[in-house]
Amino acid sequence: MKIAYQGISGSYSESCAKNNYPECETISCKTFDECFEMANKDSSIKAIIPESNKTTGNIGIEYLIFKFRLNIYAEHFFKISHNLLGLKGTKITDIKNVYSHAQALSQSSVFIKKNKLNEQVRADTAGSAKYVSECKDKSKAAIASSLSSEIYHLEIIHKDIQDNKDNFTRFLLLGKDIIQPENGKKLYITSFLFKLKSKPAALYSALQGMAINGVNMIKLQSFPEKNSFSSYFFLCEVEGHIDDQKIKNSLEDLNYHCEDMSVLGVFEADKLRKK
């Protein structure tokens, strides 16, 4: 399997891909857009994308989900363990500036403040590790994955420096072909997009069918249609397989209230949801 991810080698996205698909071939992309475009053009390539973080919330890729409408094959809750990386022999007292992605810096704010480090925002965590490796300056360190320390020959000065030790990012595996698992004795999630007809109490009316059929909604997120402040799409996820009668009935009722509706995928829920 080929999996496209945003960032350079050593990123958390690549770490998640290799952890869940050990035999995969990973493909580095500069942007999330490039990941989606690559998966959309070639059905042999999948994209692994961070969708939300337990600590800092949504990553902000909903517009790409709407634009490309790739099929979602799986979700993976991947534990994010931030590490302070520096040149070999570096001590915490040597470090003045710490480089990383804005979210990684935010998720490690207690450690950064405690050690009086200056935050330097960069495009990604792995890129920060590469930068520190190339600078050969002990006053500079990066916050990144343990995989980055191996790739860029850096030393882990401090492990697990994130504020929340139970820090997980939800990743989605997406692709062009529509593939759905058979309905079995597992916990499934059905994901879909919809745009409502313009009428009073439209959302209330549209969601009544789910309440009547006893469907458990686990995600409902709105985002504006391109070039509009008055037209919104909703990204929704419910517990259950699309072949379940209650899901079928709910989607049929919802469709009656929609201008546009698209099923994004049916996939097995990550085992972390069951804990």
matplotlib code that plots the C-alpha trace (Angstrom):
import matplotlib.pyplot as plt

x = [0.0, 1.2, 0.2, 0.6, 1.1, 1.8, 5.3, 8.7, 10.1, 9.7, 6.3, 3.6, 1.5, 4.2, 4.6, 0.9, 1.0, 4.0, 2.5, -0.8, 0.4, 4.0, 4.4, 3.3, 5.3, 5.0, 5.0, 5.9, 3.8, 4.3, 0.6, -2.6, -4.0, -1.3, -2.2, -5.8, -5.0, -2.6, -5.1, -7.9, -5.9, -4.5, -6.6, -3.5, -2.5, -4.2, -3.9, -3.5, -4.6, -4.8, -8.4, -8.5, -6.5, -7.8, -6.2, -6.3, -9.4, -9.9, -6.9, -8.9, -9.0, -12.8, -12.7, -10.6, -13.0, -15.8, -13.8, -12.5, -15.1, -12.7, -13.9, -12.9, -11.6, -10.4, -9.8, -6.8, -6.3, -2.5, -0.8, 1.2, 4.4, 6.3, 10.0, 12.6, 15.4, 18.8, 22.3, 24.1, 25.5, 23.1, 21.8, 18.5, 20.5, 22.2, 18.9, 17.5, 15.2, 12.8, 11.4, 8.2, 4.7, 2.3, 0.2, 3.2, 4.4, 0.9, 0.6, 4.0, 3.5, 4.0, 7.4, 8.4, 7.5, 9.1, 12.4, 12.1, 12.5, 11.8, 9.1, 9.9, 7.0, 7.8, 5.8, 6.0, 7.6, 9.9, 11.1, 12.0, 14.1, 15.8, 16.6, 18.1, 20.2, 21.6, 22.3, 24.8, 23.9, 23.3, 21.2, 18.5, 16.2, 13.1, 9.8, 9.2, 8.6, 11.1, 11.2, 12.5, 15.3, 16.4, 16.1, 18.0, 20.5, 19.3, 19.3, 16.1, 16.8, 13.4, 10.7, 6.9, 6.9, 3.3, 1.0, -1.6, 0.0, -3.1, -2.7, -4.2, -4.7, -7.4, -6.1, -8.3, -7.2, -8.8, -8.9, -10.7, -12.4, -15.6, -15.1, -17.3, -16.9, -19.6, -21.9, -20.7, -20.6, -18.3, -18.7, -19.0, -19.1, -21.0, -19.7, -21.4, -21.7, -25.0, -26.2, -29.7, -32.4, -32.9, -36.0, -36.8, -35.7, -34.0, -31.4, -33.9, -36.2, -33.4, -32.1, -35.4, -35.2, -32.0, -33.7, -36.8, -34.7, -32.4, -29.2, -26.3, -24.6, -20.9, -19.9, -21.7, -19.6, -20.6, -18.4, -19.2, -19.5, -16.8, -17.4, -20.4, -21.3, -24.9, -24.6, -23.1, -22.2, -22.4, -19.9, -21.7, -20.7, -23.1, -22.6, -23.7, -23.3, -25.1, -26.8, -28.4, -32.1, -32.1, -29.2, -31.0, -34.2, -32.4, -30.4, -33.6, -35.3, -32.3, -32.0, -35.6, -34.3, -31.1, -29.9, -26.7, -25.7, -22.8, -21.8, -18.0, -17.5, -18.4, -15.5, -14.7, -14.4, -11.0, -10.6, -10.0, -13.6, -14.6, -12.6]
y = [0.0, 3.5, 6.2, 10.0, 12.2, 15.9, 16.8, 15.3, 12.0, 11.7, 13.5, 12.2, 11.4, 9.2, 7.6, 6.9, 5.3, 3.1, 2.1, 0.9, -0.3, -1.6, -2.7, 0.5, 2.8, 6.4, 9.4, 12.8, 15.8, 19.5, 20.3, 18.6, 19.6, 17.7, 14.5, 14.7, 15.4, 12.5, 10.1, 11.5, 10.9, 7.4, 4.8, 2.9, 5.7, 6.4, 9.6, 9.7, 13.0, 14.3, 15.4, 16.5, 16.5, 15.7, 18.7, 21.4, 20.4, 20.3, 20.5, 22.4, 20.1, 20.0, 22.1, 19.4, 16.7, 18.7, 19.5, 16.0, 13.8, 10.9, 7.7, 7.2, 3.7, 3.9, 6.1, 5.8, 7.4, 7.9, 8.9, 12.0, 11.9, 15.1, 15.0, 17.7, 16.9, 18.5, 17.8, 15.0, 16.2, 19.1, 19.9, 21.7, 24.6, 25.0, 25.6, 29.1, 28.5, 25.7, 25.1, 23.2, 23.3, 25.8, 22.9, 21.0, 24.2, 24.8, 21.3, 21.6, 25.1, 24.1, 22.6, 25.5, 28.1, 26.1, 26.0, 29.6, 28.6, 30.9, 29.5, 29.5, 28.5, 26.4, 24.6, 21.1, 19.1, 16.9, 19.9, 21.5, 18.5, 18.6, 22.3, 21.8, 18.9, 21.1, 24.1, 22.4, 24.8, 23.5, 26.6, 25.3, 22.4, 20.9, 19.4, 16.3, 12.6, 9.9, 8.8, 12.3, 11.8, 8.6, 10.1, 13.3, 11.9, 14.0, 13.1, 13.0, 15.4, 15.1, 12.6, 13.1, 16.8, 17.4, 19.0, 16.2, 12.8, 11.3, 13.2, 11.6, 12.8, 11.3, 10.3, 9.3, 7.0, 8.1, 7.1, 7.3, 3.9, 3.3, 0.4, -0.5, -3.3, -5.9, -5.3, -7.5, -7.6, -4.6, -0.9, 1.0, 4.7, 6.2, 9.6, 11.9, 15.5, 17.5, 20.9, 21.9, 23.5, 27.1, 27.2, 28.0, 25.4, 23.3, 21.7, 20.8, 19.2, 17.4, 15.7, 14.6, 11.4, 10.4, 11.0, 9.1, 6.1, 6.1, 6.9, 8.2, 11.2, 11.5, 14.4, 17.4, 20.2, 23.1, 25.0, 27.6, 26.9, 28.6, 32.3, 32.3, 33.5, 32.3, 28.7, 26.0, 22.3, 19.9, 17.1, 14.4, 11.0, 8.5, 5.2, 2.3, 0.7, 2.3, -1.1, -0.9, -0.2, 2.7, 4.4, 3.8, 5.4, 8.3, 9.1, 8.8, 11.3, 13.6, 13.6, 15.0, 18.2, 18.5, 20.3, 18.2, 15.0, 12.7, 9.6, 9.8, 6.3, 3.5, 2.2, 0.3, 2.5, 2.7, 0.4, 3.5, 4.5, 1.3, 2.2]
z = [0.0, -0.8, 1.7, 1.1, 4.1, 4.7, 5.9, 5.6, 6.8, 10.6, 10.9, 13.1, 10.1, 8.7, 12.2, 12.3, 8.8, 9.6, 13.0, 11.5, 8.1, 8.7, 5.1, 3.5, 1.3, 2.5, 0.1, 1.5, 0.4, 1.1, 1.7, 2.7, -0.7, -2.4, -0.4, -1.4, -5.0, -5.2, -3.7, -6.0, -9.1, -8.3, -6.7, -5.6, -3.3, 0.0, 2.1, 5.8, 7.3, 10.9, 11.4, 15.1, 18.3, 21.7, 23.2, 20.6, 18.6, 14.8, 12.5, 9.8, 6.8, 6.4, 3.2, 1.6, 2.7, 1.1, -2.1, -2.9, -1.1, -0.9, 0.7, 4.4, 5.0, 8.6, 11.6, 13.8, 17.2, 17.4, 20.7, 20.2, 22.4, 22.0, 22.6, 23.0, 20.5, 20.2, 19.1, 20.9, 24.2, 24.5, 28.0, 28.7, 30.1, 26.7, 24.8, 24.2, 21.2, 20.5, 17.1, 16.1, 14.6, 16.3, 17.7, 19.1, 20.8, 22.2, 23.5, 25.3, 26.8, 30.4, 29.7, 27.5, 30.1, 33.0, 31.1, 29.8, 26.1, 23.2, 20.9, 17.2, 15.0, 11.9, 9.3, 10.8, 13.6, 11.5, 9.5, 12.8, 13.7, 10.3, 10.8, 14.2, 12.9, 10.1, 12.2, 14.5, 17.3, 20.8, 21.7, 19.3, 19.9, 18.3, 19.5, 17.4, 17.3, 18.4, 14.7, 13.8, 16.3, 14.6, 11.0, 11.8, 14.3, 17.2, 20.9, 22.9, 25.7, 27.4, 26.5, 26.6, 27.3, 26.2, 28.8, 28.5, 28.7, 27.2, 24.0, 20.9, 17.3, 15.1, 11.7, 8.7, 5.9, 2.6, -1.0, -4.3, -4.5, -2.6, -0.3, 2.6, 5.2, 5.5, 8.4, 11.2, 15.0, 15.3, 16.1, 12.8, 12.0, 9.0, 7.9, 5.5, 4.3, 3.8, 2.8, 3.9, 1.9, 2.9, 5.2, 8.9, 11.4, 8.7, 10.9, 13.6, 11.1, 9.3, 12.5, 13.9, 12.0, 13.9, 17.2, 16.2, 15.0, 18.0, 16.1, 18.2, 16.5, 17.5, 15.3, 13.8, 12.4, 10.2, 7.8, 5.2, 1.5, -0.6, -1.2, 1.1, 4.6, 4.4, 3.0, 5.2, 4.8, 7.8, 8.4, 10.4, 11.9, 13.5, 15.2, 13.1, 9.6, 6.7, 6.2, 9.6, 9.2, 11.6, 9.7, 6.4, 7.7, 9.2, 6.0, 3.9, 6.1, 6.1, 2.4, 2.1, 3.8, 1.8, -1.4, -1.4, 0.5, 0.1, 2.1, 2.8, 4.2, 6.5, 8.7, 11.8, 14.9, 16.5, 19.5, 21.7, 21.3, 23.2, 26.3]

ax = plt.figure().add_subplot(projection="3d")
ax.plot(x, y, z, "-o")
ax.set_aspect("equal")
plt.show()
